[in-house]
């Protein structure tokens, strides 16, 4: 059974930081491209950051320089370090695993940026 379990969300003030984690089980983690998506209330789900099996990273423009995606294949975990958070970063953040044949989603973790 495949499971992606996100953690690390919460309430943070503007300018603050959070580190999201996504622990995977039931898959060969190193074979999967891992991504973080987010969905704000009433909005579409959008890609935030991607890290390939080789460690190549990419980001949506409005988080470049503030967010960092990383992975630890020994722990089957992908991370999203979020710095200089803004109110517009408020959303549910989802982890996604993709090996080109199948994709898996986590249940999401809420991030709220507010003073």
C-alpha positions as CSV (number, residue, x, y, z in Angstrom):
1,X,0.0,0.0,0.0
2,X,1.4,3.3,-1.1
3,X,1.4,6.1,1.5
4,X,2.7,9.7,1.3
5,X,2.4,11.4,4.7
6,X,3.0,15.2,4.8
7,X,3.9,17.0,8.0
8,X,5.3,20.3,9.1
9,X,2.4,22.7,8.2
10,X,1.0,25.3,10.5
11,X,0.4,28.9,11.2
12,X,3.4,31.3,10.7
13,X,3.8,35.0,10.5
14,X,4.8,36.8,7.3
15,X,8.5,36.5,6.9
16,X,8.7,33.3,8.8
17,X,9.8,29.8,7.8
18,X,8.4,26.3,7.8
19,X,9.8,23.0,6.7
20,X,7.5,20.5,5.2
21,X,8.3,16.8,5.1
22,X,6.7,14.0,3.1
23,X,7.5,10.4,4.1
24,X,6.8,7.8,1.5
25,X,6.2,4.1,1.9
26,X,5.2,1.3,-0.4
27,X,7.2,2.6,-3.4
28,X,10.8,2.5,-4.5
29,X,11.3,6.1,-3.5
30,X,14.5,6.6,-5.6
31,X,12.6,5.7,-8.8
32,X,10.2,8.6,-8.3
33,X,10.2,12.2,-9.2
34,X,8.9,14.0,-6.2
35,X,6.9,17.3,-6.2
36,X,5.2,19.7,-4.0
37,X,1.9,21.2,-5.1
38,X,-0.4,23.7,-3.3
39,X,-4.0,24.7,-3.5
40,X,-5.4,27.9,-2.1
41,X,-9.1,28.2,-1.3
42,X,-11.1,28.5,-4.5
43,X,-8.0,28.1,-6.6
44,X,-6.4,25.5,-8.8
45,X,-3.8,23.0,-7.6
46,X,-0.4,24.3,-8.8
47,X,3.1,22.9,-8.9
48,X,5.4,24.6,-6.4
49,X,8.6,22.6,-6.7
50,X,9.9,19.4,-8.3
51,X,13.0,17.2,-7.7
52,X,13.9,14.5,-10.1
53,X,15.4,11.1,-9.4
54,X,18.8,12.7,-10.3
55,X,18.2,15.6,-7.9
56,X,17.5,18.2,-10.5
57,X,15.2,20.9,-9.1
58,X,12.7,23.3,-10.5
59,X,10.4,25.9,-9.0
60,X,7.4,28.0,-9.8
61,X,8.6,31.6,-10.3
62,X,6.9,33.1,-7.3
63,X,8.8,30.9,-4.8
64,X,12.3,31.0,-6.5
65,X,14.9,32.1,-4.0
66,X,12.6,31.5,-1.0
67,X,11.7,27.7,-1.2
68,X,14.1,24.8,-1.5
69,X,13.1,21.2,-2.3
70,X,15.3,18.4,-1.3
71,X,15.2,14.6,-0.9
72,X,16.8,12.0,1.3
73,X,16.5,8.6,-0.5
74,X,17.8,6.8,2.7
75,X,14.8,8.1,4.6
76,X,12.3,7.9,1.7
77,X,11.5,11.6,2.4
78,X,11.2,14.8,0.4
79,X,11.3,18.2,2.1
80,X,10.2,21.7,1.3
81,X,12.1,24.4,3.1
82,X,10.0,27.6,2.9
83,X,11.5,30.9,3.9
84,X,10.3,34.5,3.8
85,X,6.8,33.3,3.7
86,X,4.1,35.6,2.4
87,X,0.3,35.6,3.0
88,X,-0.2,34.5,-0.6
89,X,1.7,31.3,0.2
90,X,-1.3,30.2,2.3
91,X,-2.6,27.0,0.9
92,X,-2.9,23.2,1.5
93,X,0.4,21.7,0.4
94,X,0.5,18.3,-1.2
95,X,3.2,15.8,-1.9
96,X,3.2,13.9,-5.2
97,X,5.3,11.0,-6.4
98,X,5.5,10.2,-10.1
99,X,7.5,7.4,-11.9
100,X,5.9,8.2,-15.4
101,X,3.6,5.2,-15.1
102,X,1.7,6.2,-12.0
103,X,1.3,9.1,-9.6
104,X,0.5,9.1,-5.9
105,X,-0.8,12.0,-3.7
106,X,-0.5,12.7,-0.1
107,X,-3.4,13.9,2.0
108,X,-2.0,17.5,2.3
109,X,-0.9,19.8,5.1
110,X,-2.2,23.3,5.7
111,X,0.1,26.2,5.7
112,X,-1.3,29.6,6.9
113,X,0.8,32.7,6.7
114,X,-0.9,35.5,8.7
115,X,-0.1,38.0,11.4
